[in-house]
Amino acid sequence: MGFWRLMEGFLLLANALAILNEDRFLAPRGWSFSEVSGGRTKTLKGQLIGLIYAVQYLRLPLIALNIITIVVQLVW
């Protein structure tokens, strides 16, 4: 497994986190941002929720990385 495959794996994980819907998936399970915004962001759950929201906030760069990855795969 090379570095490129590892980066593709991280990109797939970021894509998976970016498509999670707060209203339909996260909030019913207690993973909404409002539940951990009261100072409990140092817990593992708070850190994971922060990561999910950070990935969702950076959707446009994620789209660009997906396009670059697709073009590189087509060239190779």
C-alpha positions as CSV (number, residue, x, y, z in Angstrom):
1,M,0.0,0.0,0.0
2,G,1.5,3.2,-1.1
3,F,1.2,6.8,0.0
4,W,-1.3,7.5,-2.9
5,R,-3.7,4.7,-1.7
6,L,-3.5,6.0,1.8
7,M,-4.5,9.5,0.7
8,E,-7.3,8.1,-1.3
9,G,-8.5,6.3,1.8
10,F,-8.5,9.5,3.8
11,L,-10.3,11.2,0.9
12,L,-13.0,8.5,1.0
13,L,-13.4,9.0,4.8
14,A,-13.7,12.7,4.4
15,N,-16.4,12.2,1.7
16,A,-18.3,9.9,4.1
17,L,-18.2,12.5,6.9
18,A,-19.1,15.3,4.5
19,I,-22.4,13.7,3.4
20,L,-23.8,13.1,7.0
21,N,-27.0,15.1,7.5
22,E,-27.4,16.6,10.9
23,D,-31.2,16.6,11.0
24,R,-31.7,13.0,9.7
25,F,-28.7,11.2,11.0
26,L,-26.7,13.0,13.7
27,A,-29.3,14.7,15.9
28,P,-31.4,11.6,16.5
29,R,-28.3,9.8,17.8
30,G,-27.2,12.6,20.1
31,W,-24.3,13.8,17.8
32,S,-25.5,17.3,17.0
33,F,-23.2,20.3,17.4
34,S,-25.5,22.0,19.8
35,E,-25.1,19.2,22.4
36,V,-21.4,19.6,22.7
37,S,-21.1,23.3,22.2
38,G,-21.5,23.8,26.0
39,G,-17.9,23.3,26.8
40,R,-17.7,19.5,26.4
41,T,-15.6,19.7,23.2
42,K,-12.6,18.1,25.0
43,T,-14.2,14.7,25.1
44,L,-13.7,12.2,22.3
45,K,-17.4,12.6,21.2
46,G,-16.9,16.4,21.1
47,Q,-13.7,16.0,19.0
48,L,-15.4,13.7,16.5
49,I,-18.4,16.0,16.2
50,G,-16.0,18.9,15.6
51,L,-14.2,16.9,12.9
52,I,-17.5,16.1,11.2
53,Y,-18.5,19.8,11.1
54,A,-15.0,20.8,9.9
55,V,-15.2,18.4,7.0
56,Q,-18.7,19.6,6.2
57,Y,-17.6,23.2,6.2
58,L,-14.8,22.4,3.7
59,R,-16.9,20.8,1.1
60,L,-15.7,23.0,-1.8
61,P,-12.0,22.0,-1.3
62,L,-13.1,18.4,-0.9
63,I,-14.9,18.6,-4.3
64,A,-11.6,20.0,-5.8
65,L,-9.6,17.1,-4.3
66,N,-12.1,14.6,-5.6
67,I,-11.8,16.1,-9.1
68,I,-8.0,16.0,-8.9
69,T,-8.1,12.4,-7.8
70,I,-10.4,11.4,-10.6
71,V,-8.2,13.1,-13.2
72,V,-5.0,11.4,-11.8
73,Q,-6.7,8.0,-11.9
74,L,-7.8,8.6,-15.5
75,V,-4.3,9.5,-16.5
76,W,-2.7,6.5,-14.9
